[in-house]
Amino acid sequence: MTALGNAGTPLAVAVLRALARERDPQVRALAISVLSDASPETLALLEGVLTSGDGEAAAVAVRSLARIRGAAAVPSLVRAATTGGPTIQQACIAALGELGGDDARHALALLLERGAPSLAGAAAQALAAIGDREAVAILVEAAQGGFAVRRAALGVLAQTTGPEVEALMLDLIEDGAPVEQRTAAGYFAQHPTPAPRWWWRAGGPKAGRTSSASRD
């Protein structure tokens, strides 16, 4: 079936579309996975699969749609992520993370902050997968939000580096809840900072602020 996808001829595409409507779930999923033309007929078929209720086929259609349409697929992925079942929700959010770009980052930020709590972890992971400065900034801001959003953001930031992340973890060491202090301590154990040991023994962030104040 991969040969049909590689052929790309009108006949091959027509055969793949027919196979994508087969009752056999394995045949259907394989046909959807190798569709690669951007014709209105193929795009309509993939969009229809997203709302078909067939979780396995829909998850495959998500990847094909993202591959074919790129950033133009973001609105469809967001709709499916907020209305589909758990399997398609996870697939859509992962696809947004793989696409990256401004539209995908913005969509993931909204899903993280305003979506269902069950989506927060997946959205945070997708932003971490994008991993650029803008995505990290979204996660740092989310780490100051409500419980589910905060927990999801901190979970992925603990595996991320950067000055904004380090500043957040320093604040948590000083003022965070016990579980957040443990997260921050684990972060600095995994990502040692250049701060000298005496700075930590003297109180860490408090010591730095005291020293700055005394110099002023």
CORURTA-V590155 format. One record per residue. N is the residue number from 1. RES is the residue in one small letter. PHI is phi in degrees with one decimal (none if undefined). OMEGA is omega in degrees with one decimal (NA if undefined). D_CENTER is the distance of its C-alpha to the mean C-alpha in Angstrom with 2 decimals. Layout:
BEGIN
N,RES,PHI,OMEGA,D_CENTER
N,RES,PHI,OMEGA,D_CENTER
END
This chain:
BEGIN
1,m,none,176.5,30.60
2,t,-61.2,178.9,28.63
3,a,-62.5,177.2,31.88
4,l,-64.1,178.6,31.80
5,g,-64.6,-179.8,28.39
6,n,-71.2,-178.0,29.69
7,a,-63.9,175.7,32.89
8,g,69.8,179.1,31.36
9,t,-76.0,178.0,34.75
10,p,-54.1,179.6,35.25
11,l,-65.8,-179.9,36.77
12,a,-61.3,179.4,33.98
13,v,-65.0,179.2,31.36
14,a,-62.8,178.2,33.58
15,v,-64.3,179.8,33.89
16,l,-63.5,178.1,30.15
17,r,-63.4,178.3,29.74
18,a,-64.8,178.8,32.54
19,l,-66.2,179.2,31.04
20,a,-68.4,177.7,27.70
21,r,-106.0,179.8,29.84
22,e,-63.9,178.3,31.54
23,r,-74.9,-179.9,31.81
24,d,-64.7,-175.7,30.95
25,p,-63.4,179.9,27.22
26,q,-69.9,177.6,27.04
27,v,-63.8,-179.0,28.85
28,r,-61.3,-178.2,26.76
29,a,-64.5,-179.3,23.40
30,l,-66.7,179.1,24.87
31,a,-62.6,179.3,26.27
32,i,-62.9,-175.3,23.07
33,s,-68.3,-176.8,21.25
34,v,-103.2,174.0,23.91
35,l,-61.9,-176.6,24.35
36,s,-140.5,-179.8,23.80
37,d,-85.6,-176.4,26.04
38,a,-102.8,-179.8,24.95
39,s,-69.7,177.9,27.99
40,p,-56.0,-178.9,27.93
41,e,-65.7,180.0,29.02
42,t,-67.8,-179.9,26.14
43,l,-64.1,177.7,23.52
44,a,-64.7,177.9,25.30
45,l,-62.5,-179.3,25.34
46,l,-64.6,178.0,21.60
47,e,-61.0,179.3,21.03
48,g,-65.3,178.6,23.60
49,v,-63.4,-179.7,22.01
50,l,-58.0,-176.9,18.79
51,t,-106.6,-174.6,21.13
52,s,-79.0,-175.3,23.54
53,g,87.3,176.5,22.52
54,d,-87.6,-172.4,22.46
55,g,-58.4,-177.0,19.20
56,e,-66.6,179.8,19.66
57,a,-64.8,-179.2,20.77
58,a,-64.9,179.0,18.14
59,a,-62.9,177.2,15.29
60,v,-69.1,179.6,17.25
61,a,-63.0,177.2,17.85
62,v,-58.1,-178.0,14.21
63,r,-66.0,179.2,14.06
64,s,-67.0,-179.8,17.49
65,l,-63.2,178.7,16.88
66,a,-65.1,-180.0,13.96
67,r,-67.3,-176.0,16.28
68,i,-77.5,-171.1,19.27
69,r,-99.0,-178.9,18.25
70,g,62.2,-176.5,15.48
71,a,-60.6,179.6,14.51
72,a,-66.7,179.4,17.14
73,a,-82.8,-173.6,15.14
74,v,-55.6,-179.8,12.61
75,p,-57.3,178.9,15.10
76,s,-65.5,179.6,15.70
77,l,-65.8,179.3,12.14
78,v,-66.1,178.2,11.85
79,r,-59.7,-179.3,15.27
80,a,-67.4,-179.9,14.63
81,a,-68.1,-177.7,11.58
82,t,-99.0,-177.2,14.07
83,t,-120.7,-175.8,17.16
84,g,-82.1,176.2,16.63
85,g,-76.0,-175.8,17.08
86,p,-56.2,-177.7,14.77
87,t,-63.7,-178.9,14.53
88,i,-71.8,176.4,13.64
89,q,-60.3,-179.7,11.16
90,q,-64.0,-179.8,9.13
91,a,-65.2,-179.8,9.92
92,c,-65.6,-178.5,9.05
93,i,-66.5,176.8,5.48
94,a,-62.7,179.2,5.33
95,a,-64.9,176.7,7.71
96,l,-62.1,177.8,6.23
97,g,-64.9,178.9,4.19
98,e,-74.4,179.4,7.73
99,l,-68.9,-176.4,9.60
100,g,63.9,-179.3,8.89
101,g,90.1,-174.8,11.83
102,d,-61.1,-176.5,12.99
103,d,-63.7,-179.5,12.51
104,a,-66.5,178.1,8.84
105,r,-60.3,-179.0,8.40
106,h,-62.2,179.5,10.98
107,a,-62.5,-179.9,9.68
108,l,-67.7,177.0,6.45
109,a,-60.6,179.1,9.15
110,l,-67.0,178.4,11.42
111,l,-64.6,179.4,9.51
112,l,-68.0,-172.3,9.07
113,e,-87.3,-173.2,12.68
114,r,-120.5,-178.4,14.49
115,g,-76.8,177.9,12.98
116,a,-63.1,179.4,14.41
117,p,-53.7,-179.1,14.21
118,s,-66.8,-179.4,13.16
119,l,-92.5,-172.4,9.74
120,a,-59.8,-178.2,9.21
121,g,-62.1,179.9,8.37
122,a,-66.3,179.3,5.69
123,a,-64.4,178.3,4.18
124,a,-64.3,177.9,5.35
125,q,-63.1,-180.0,4.43
126,a,-66.4,176.1,1.25
127,l,-63.8,176.6,4.19
128,a,-64.0,178.2,6.35
129,a,-66.0,174.6,6.07
130,i,-63.7,166.4,7.20
131,g,71.5,179.0,9.51
132,d,-82.3,-173.7,12.11
133,r,-61.0,-179.5,14.33
134,e,-65.2,179.6,13.08
135,a,-65.8,178.4,9.48
136,v,-64.2,178.6,11.40
137,a,-61.3,176.6,13.83
138,i,-62.0,-179.3,11.54
139,l,-66.5,178.6,10.69
140,v,-62.6,177.9,14.45
141,e,-65.3,180.0,15.50
142,a,-64.8,179.9,13.49
143,a,-67.2,176.5,15.23
144,q,-108.8,-177.2,18.37
145,g,-93.7,-179.4,17.55
146,g,-67.6,-170.0,18.48
147,f,-57.9,-175.2,18.50
148,a,-64.2,-179.8,15.45
149,v,-66.7,-178.8,13.21
150,r,-61.4,-179.2,15.13
151,r,-62.3,-179.5,14.93
152,a,-63.5,-178.6,11.16
153,a,-65.3,-179.1,10.94
154,l,-64.2,-179.8,13.96
155,g,-59.9,179.8,12.86
156,v,-88.4,178.3,10.36
157,l,-65.4,178.1,12.70
158,a,-62.3,178.5,15.45
159,q,-106.2,-175.4,14.26
160,t,-118.0,177.6,13.93
161,t,-119.6,178.5,17.04
162,g,137.9,-176.7,18.49
163,p,-62.5,179.3,21.19
164,e,-66.2,179.1,19.15
165,v,-67.7,179.6,17.64
166,e,-61.5,179.2,21.17
167,a,-63.3,177.9,22.73
168,l,-62.3,-178.1,20.53
169,m,-65.9,175.9,21.41
170,l,-63.4,177.0,25.04
171,d,-63.0,-179.8,25.08
172,l,-68.7,176.5,23.83
173,i,-56.8,-174.9,26.55
174,e,-84.1,-168.5,29.05
175,d,-123.5,-175.2,28.10
176,g,-75.9,172.7,25.28
177,a,-65.7,-177.1,25.88
178,p,-51.8,-178.6,27.04
179,v,-67.2,178.0,23.81
180,e,-73.2,176.0,22.00
181,q,-63.2,177.5,24.89
182,r,-66.7,176.4,24.44
183,t,-60.9,-179.4,20.75
184,a,-65.3,178.2,21.99
185,a,-62.5,177.0,24.90
186,g,-64.1,178.4,22.78
187,y,-61.9,-177.2,20.74
188,f,-71.6,173.7,24.05
189,a,-69.4,-179.5,25.45
190,q,-84.4,-178.6,22.68
191,h,-125.9,-177.7,22.62
192,p,-57.4,178.8,26.25
193,t,-96.8,177.8,27.06
194,p,-75.4,-179.1,30.22
195,a,-62.9,-178.6,31.76
196,p,-67.8,-177.1,35.13
197,r,-60.6,-177.9,35.87
198,w,-61.9,-179.0,38.49
199,w,-63.8,177.7,35.94
200,w,-70.3,-178.5,34.10
201,r,-64.0,-179.1,37.46
202,a,-82.9,177.1,38.62
203,g,123.0,174.0,35.77
204,g,62.8,-176.8,32.76
205,p,-56.0,-179.7,31.48
206,k,-63.5,-179.3,34.67
207,a,-64.2,179.9,36.84
208,g,-61.7,-178.7,35.20
209,r,-70.5,178.7,35.70
210,t,-65.1,-179.1,39.25
211,s,-62.8,179.4,40.10
212,s,-63.3,-179.0,38.86
213,a,-65.7,-178.9,40.91
214,s,-69.1,178.2,43.99
215,r,-69.5,178.4,43.79
216,d,-69.9,NA,43.70
END
